[in-house]
Amino acid sequence: MTEPNFKEPEEGEQRHRVDSPAHPARRRRRRRYVISGACLVITAALLVGVVTWLGTRATIIKDQLEAAAQLIPALKDDIAGGRPQEAQETSDSLRSHAAAARNAAEDPLWTLAASLPWIGTNFSAVAEVARSADDVAALGVAPLVQVFDSLDWDSLLPSPTGTNLEPLRAASPSVSSAAHAVRASAERLDGIDARNLWPQVAEPLARAREQLQTVTGALDASANAAQIVPGMLGADGKRDYLLMIQNNSEARASGGIPGALAILTLDKGKLTLGRQSSAGDVGIMSPVLPVDEEQQQIYSERLGKYMQDVNLTPDFPTAAATAQAMWERKTGQHVDGVLSLDPVALGYILDATGPVKITSPELLSRAKDRLPTELNGKNVVPTLLSDVYAKIASPTDQDAYFAGVAKEIFGAMSSGKGEAKGLIRGITRGAAESRVLVWSAAATEQNIIANYPLSGSITGKSVTPAQFGVYFNDGTGAKMDYYVKRTVQLVKECTSDGYGQVKVRITSTNTAPLDAATSLPAYVTAGGIFGVPAGTVQTNVIAYGPVQANVETATVDGTKTDFAAHRHADRPVGTVTVALAPGQSSTVELAFGKIVQHTEPNVVVTPSVQAVKDVVIPTKPAECVPGK
C-alpha cells in the first residue's frame, strides 16, 4: 500500500497559488467589491433622483403659491370695481394655483422627506403652507366670491320704500363657514415651531401667517356683520337710534362736542330722520346720572350731568349709554342705540352720494346767501366747523343749521342716491379713523360690536395689547380747535429691567390768526368768559398707556411738570393742561414704564379736522448702546 504524499509545497509555489486570480478567495473579494461599488452608484443615483425630484416639487410649490399671491390684488380690484364675473374667473385661477401647490406638497416623496429627523420639519412646514393656501382658496375665497356675485349691492342702499335685507341674512352661513375655514388654517400655521426652520422656509411662513391673520380678521368681521347688520337695519322690526353729530371745533375725547342730535329710524332698510334737537336742549341732568367711579374721578361728574360732556371720556360705550339715558329722561323716548359721526365722516358719505343741494327754506333763510347752497365732500367740513360761526351769529341758529345739513345728507342717503360700495367704503374709512362709532343697547349685538374699533372702546378685544391712546378735551369753552394742529408720536426708550418704556410726545400749535381775539367771532373764541383769554386755546391732554403699565413723568417743552395720574380699566392715565396763544406751539411728553407687553406699540387719537395720517407719525425706535 502506497503511503500518502504529504510533501509541503515550495514557498514560491504556495504564494503563487494564493495570489492567483483564479484563487476562490480572491474571486469572492473582487465580487464583493463590484457589488458594493454598484450599490454605491445605484444609491447615489437614487439620492440624486430623489433630491432632483424634491427640487422640482419645491419649485412647483413656490411658483404656484407666488402665482396665487399675485392674483389677490386683481381679485380685490374685481370686487371693489363691482365685476362679479371677473372676480369669479380670478377666484377660479387662484384656486387652480393653490391646488397645484398642495398636490406637489402631498407627493409621496415629499411626505417621506417630512418624516426625516432634523430636516423633515422644513418639508412639513412647506406642506402646511400649501394646504392652508388651498383651504383658503377653496373654502374661504370661493364662497365669498359667490356671495358677492349673489348680492345686488345697490339694492341694499336705504330707499324710501325699504330694502330687502334677506339676501344679506342668507349670506351669513356662507361667510361664517369661510371665516371658520380660514381661521382653522391660520391656527395650523401658528402651531408650527419656526425656531429651527431654514430661512428659506421660515420667512415665507412668517408672511403667510401675517397674511392669514389679516384675512381672518376681515372674514370674522364680515361674518359678524352678516349676523347682526340685518337686525340693526330693522329687518325684524323698527329700530330707533340717537344720532349724535360730534363737532370737532370743540374737542372731546371721542371727537367733539355733541352739537346736533336727531332720531334716525331704520325699518326694513327704510331710513328716516325724525325729531331733531341739540345737546343744549337736553338740559342739565338732576340728579346726575351715575357713572363708574374711575371715570368720574378723571372726568368729573359732568359726564352724567350734561349731554355736551358725555364724551369727555374716550370710552364710547360709556358715553353712548349715558346719552341714551339722558335722552330717555328728557323726552321719554327709548332708543335702541347710539350712532355718532363727525363732519369729516359726513364728507366721506358725500363723496359717495355726490353733492347735496340745500333745499330747505329754513336752512336757506338762516344761511342768507352767505353759505354754500350745495355741499360736497370738500366744502362740508369748513362750512360746518368754521364758516357757520362766521356767517350765522345766533348759536341757536348755528345748531339748527348743523342739524338741518345732517338731515339733508341723510335724506340723500335714504333716497338711495349714490353708489352702495362707495358708501360702504366711506363709512368703513370713517370707522377706521374713529369718526364713525356705534353702540347698541342689545347686549348680543354690543358684544359683537365691542370686538372692533367701531365700538370706540378703550378696553376689550378691540384694543391691541400695547395700545396707547391720546385724547383731547377742550378747556376753553369755545370752537377754537378748528385752528389747532397736532402731531402724536410714540418714542421707544432703552431699559435694562426687562420692561418696556415709551414716551408719548404730543405737539400742538395754535394756527389761529394773531388777532384772533378781535377777528374771530366771540362765539368761536368764547371771549374770555371762562377765564381763558380770547384767541387762546386751552386743552386737557390725556394719554392712556397699555394695561398694567404706569405713567411716570410728564414734561412740557422739556421742563418737568405736575400731572394728574389715574387708572381706567387697569390702564394708566396721565393728564396735562396746556394753553396756547395764537401762533404758539407746545410739546407735552408723558413717559410710561413697566410695560409688560412686548408687541409693537400703536396709538389711537381723538379724530380732528386733520387727517389721522397727519396726526399720528411713525414710532421712533429706541437707540440703545449695547452693554449700557
Residue, then its C-alpha position, 0 to 999 in steps of 0.5 A: m500500500t502506497e503511503p500518502n504524499f504529504k510533501e509541503p509545497e515550495e514557498g514560491e509555489q504556495r504564494h503563487r497559488v494564493d495570489s492567483p486570480a483564479h484563487p476562490a478567495r480572491r474571486r469572492r473579494r473582487r465580487r464583493y467589491v463590484i457589488s458594493g461599488a454598484c450599490l454605491v452608484i445605484t444609491a447615489a443615483l437614487l439620492v440624486g433622483v430623489v433630491t432632483w425630484l424634491g427640487t422640482r416639487a419645491t419649485i412647483i410649490k413656490d411658483q404656484l403659491e407666488a402665482a396665487a399671491q399675485l392674483i389677490p390684488a386683481l381679485k380685490d380690484d374685481i370686487a371693489g370695481g363691482r365685476p362679479q364675473e371677473a372676480q369669479e374667473t380670478s377666484d377660479s385661477l387662484r384656486s387652480h394655483a393653490a391646488a397645484a401647490r398642495n398636490a406637489a406638497e402631498d407627493p409621496l416623496w415629499t411626505l417621506a422627506a417630512s418624516l426625516p429627523w432634523i430636516g423633515t420639519n422644513f418639508s412639513a412646514v412647506a406642506e402646511v403652507a400649501r394646504s392652508a393656501d388651498d383651504v383658503a382658496a377653496l373654502g374661504v375665497a370661493p364662497l365669498v366670491q359667490v356671495f358677492d356675485s349673489l348680492d345686488w349691492d345697490s339694492l341694499l342702499p336705504s330707499p324710501t320704500g325699504t330694502n330687502l335685507e334677506p339676501l344679506r341674512a342668507a349670506s351669513p352661513s356662507v361667510s361664517s363657514a369661510a371665516h371658520a375655514v380660514r381661521a382653522s388654517a391660520e391656527r395650523l400655521d401658528g402651531i408650527d415651531a419656526r425656531n429651527l426652520w431654514p430661512q428659506v422656509a421660515e420667512p415665507l411662513a412668517r408672511a403667510r401667517e401675517q397674511l392669514q391673520t389679516v384675512t381672518g380678521a376681515l372674514d370674522a368681521s364680515a361674518n359678524a356683520a352678516q349676523i347682526v347688520p340685518g337686525m340693526l337695519g330693522a329687518d325684524g322690526k323698527r329700530d330707533y337710534l340717537l344720532m349724535i353729530q360730534n363737532n370737532s371745533e370743540a374737542r372731546a375725547s371721542g371727537g367733539i362736542p355733541g352739537a346736533l342730535a336727531i332720531l334716525t329710524l331704520d325699518k326694513g332698510k327704510l331710513t328716516l330722520g325724525r325729531q331733531s334737537s341739540a345737546g343744549d336742549v337736553g338740559i342739565m341732568s338732576p340728579v346726575l346720572p351715575v357713572d363708574e367711579e374711575q371715570q368720574q374721578i378723571y372726568s368729573e361728574r359732568l359726564g352724567k350731568y350734561m349731554q355736551d360732556v358725555n364724551l369727555t371720556p374716550d370710552f364710547p360705550t360709556a358715553a353712548a349709554t349715558a346719552q341714551a339715558m339722558w335722552e330717555r329722561k328728557t323726552g321719554q323716548h327709548v332708543d335702541g342705540v347710539l350712532s355718532l359721526d363727525p363732519v369729516a365722516l359726513g364728507y366721506i358719505l358725500d363723496a359717495t352720494g355726490p353733492v347735496k343741494i340745500t333745499s330747505p327754506e329754513l336752512l336757506s333763510r338762516a344761511k342768507d346767501r352767505l353759505p354754500t347752497e350745495l355741499n360736497g365732500k370738500n366744502v362740508v367740513p369748513t362750512l360746518l366747523s368754521d364758516v357757520y360761526a362766521k356767517i350765522a351769529s345766533p348759536t341757536d341758529q348755528d345748531a339748527y343749521f348743523a342739524g338741518v345739513a345732517k338731515e339733508i345728507f341723510g335724506a340723500m342717503s335714504s333716497g338711495k342716491g349714490e353708489a352702495k360700495g362707495l358708501i360702504r367704503g366711506i363709512t368703513r374709512g370713517a370707522a377706521e379713523s374713529r369718526v364713525l362709532v356705534w353702540s347698541a343697547a342689545a347686549t348680543e349685538q354690543n358684544i359683537i360690536a365691542n370686538y372692533p374699533l367701531s365700538g370706540s372702546i378703550t378696553g376689550k378685544s378691540v384694543t391691541p395689547a400695547q395700545f396707547g391712546v391720546y385724547f383731547n378735551d377742550g378747556t376753553g369753552a369755545k370752537m377754537d380747535y378748528y385752528v389747532k394742529r397736532t402731531v402724536q408720536l410714540v418714542k421707544e426708550c432703552t431699559s435694562d429691567g426687562y420692561g418696556q418704556v415709551k414716551v408719548r410726545i404730543t405737539s400742538t400749535n395754535t394756527a389761529p390768526l394773531d388777532a384772533a381775539t378781535s377777528l374771530p367771532a366771540y362765539v368761536t373764541a368764547g371771549g374770555i368768559f371762562g377765564v381763558p383769554a380770547g384767541t387762546v386755546q386751552t386743552n386737557v391732554i390725556a394719554y392712556g398707556p397699555v394695561q398694567a403699565n404706569v405713567e411716570t413723568a410728564t414734561v412740557d417743552g422739556t421742563k418737568t411738570d405736575f400731572a394728574a395720574h389715574r387708572h381706567a380699566d387697569r390702564p394708566v392715565g396721565t393728564v396735562t393742561v396746556a394753553l396756547a396763544p395764537g401762533q404758539s406751539s407746545t410739546v407735552e411728553l408723558a413717559f410710561g414704564k413697566i410695560v409688560q407687553h412686548t408687541e409693537p406699540n400703536v396709538v389711537v387719537t381723538p379724530s380732528v379736522q386733520a387727517v389721522k395720517d397727519v396726526v399720528i407719525p411713525t414710532k421712533p425706535a429706541e437707540c440703545v448702546p449695547g452693554k449700557 
